[in-house]
Structure formats: structure tokens, C-alpha cells
């Protein structure tokens, strides 16, 4: 099986940094790792990752199923999204946090410096617990959190932490606000808390008729999403909700652009006639689900083909192993291979799910 030496990699990176060499230059590439033909399980994972990189580079992937969660384009930056979410949750984000959870988060923006800071409330502090414990301890981020909102400052903070010989910590003072930062997940959940179960928002957009935005997902036996597709379901005649025009989109940005939701919009008031609009959602979900069956088939076939190819190599290895003496190391490797076989089976596509996200009605329907 493939080997990985943590100590060796850390030592190599430390030497590279000390000599002024970019650490990325010494890290193995996908191509070099895939060359390790002795590890079929690693080859399976890397082949999948390499395929995703290729599709991303040349943009030639056909169909609408995508395993990339790219930017929606609704906000110019992660900082802008975070600010909007905080404004939705707190009356005054810049106010001090209250003893009972009210108030704000001591929000501060240092414009022109690429830095923001806040005092995490209790529920956010719990989420930050997943970050490295040494980082939590050294920078005390559960008490006060500084975020670098530009890549330039993020790199600068990291390099300064590495070069500062007077500091006992290698962790940067400001944490880069990347797309997977737990602060963004927390802000999203808090902003959506007012949305009840089995409810979706309805907004006005540049559409000729009521249109539902949906996301279709393909999950494996472990419940992990292996592919996703954004779809729009337009209903030209509200009196005939079974006539639905479903269109797949390669990304959330593409779907939202189709709906005319690409910039800040004014809110003239509540949308009337919600009872009539309610009947459109189930029909949109059914028709989108029918199309998703076709879209997911190609993704499922590709994933299963990769897993089956790996399984074939395992069977060949086992056949060759049967002809050898059962040494201790060979027996241990057989156990490892069997464990990986179980993991591979759990990665096979298993379930499709369609979920409505938003109902968009024409501008004139006020």
C-alpha cells in the first residue's frame, strides 16, 4: 500500500522554508502520486481528483452535474457575505455581546488593511473548537477572532508568523477567511434560522413566469454528496402546474444569473398570493427529480467505473497473493485491502435528492 511519512514531510517543508524555497515546489503533484501503482486505493482517489481538475481547467465537462461548489456570484467577496449575514442576524453587529446572548459581536472592519475582527458568541466558539487546538490556545480565537479577508494579508500574516523568532507560536494572528471557514457556516445557519421547516423564500426576479430554483444531489452509501446539479423549473401557466420547463445549470452562479439574481435588489414589499404559489413547489420538485435521474446516471456510471477498476486490481492482487506463502506482512496487507474494499463499496452512489431553494416570481407580481 502507499506510504506516508508525516515527520519526513514536515522536515522537508521546514528545510524548504528555511532556504527560501516555496513549499509547494517540494510537495508531490497528483501526477507523481498517481505513479504509485502499488496502491490502487490511492490511485482511485487521485484519479477522481485529477479528473475534477481537468474538467475545471478546460471547462469541457458536458451535462450539468457538477461536484464543485463554486461561488454563487451574489456577493463580491466572503467578507461581503459575512457582513450581510451579520446585519441580518444582529441589529447592531458592532455592539458588545450581551451576557444572555443578545447585543452584537464587537464587529470591526479595518478598511484598506484587509482585516476584520469580532468576539465570537458562544455558539460560534463551539464551532471553532474543530480548529487545531494549538491555534485555539496560542491565538485565543474563542475569545477574540481576527480574520484576514484578502489573500495578500493572509500570506503576509502566515509568513510573519514563520519569520518571527520571538514568538512561541507558528500560527498567524489573523486567520484567512476562506470559503470553508466555520465562521461562514455559522453565519449562514444563524441567518437562515428564521426560515421554518419545509419553507423556501419567494423573491422577485427577471423571469417571465414563476420559476423554482432547486439543487439535485447524488449521495453515496456513506451519505456524502458525490455530485450535484442546480436546476430551474419554470411554470408558465399557474393554472396548469404540471406543465414545467426544467433546465439544468452547471453552477449556482449560472442558475442565479438565469433568474436575474446577480446584484443588489430593492424589496418593494411582501409577495401576494402565496397560497397559489405554494402549489407550484411539489410539481417543480417532481419534474426536476425526473430530469435528475438522467443527469445523475452519467455521474454514477463514472464513479462506479473508477471503483470497479480498483476492485478488479484488488482481485488480481488477491489471486497472486494466494499463490505465495502467507507471511505475516502479507496477511496484514490482506486485512488492509479488505478494509479498503469495504470503504470503496461505501463510496458507490446510492441516493438522489431534489431540494427546492427559492421561488422567483416576475417583477410585476407585486
Secondary structure by P-SEA (a helix, b strand, c coil): cbbbbaaaaaaaaaaaaaaccccccccccccccccccccaaaaaaaaaaaaaaaaaaccccccccccccccccccccaaaaaaaaaaaccccccccccccccccccccccccccbbbbbbcaaaaaaaccccaaaaaacccccbbbbbccaaaaaaaaaaaaaccccccccccbbbbccccaaaaaaaaaaaccccccbbbbbbcccccbbbbbbbbbbcccccccbbbbbbbbbcccccccbbbbbbbccaaaaaaaaccccbbbbcccccccccaaaaaaaaaaaaaaaaaaaaaaaaaaaaaaaaaaaaaaaaaaaaaaaccccaaaaaaaaaaaaaaaaaaaacccbbbbbbcbbbbccccc
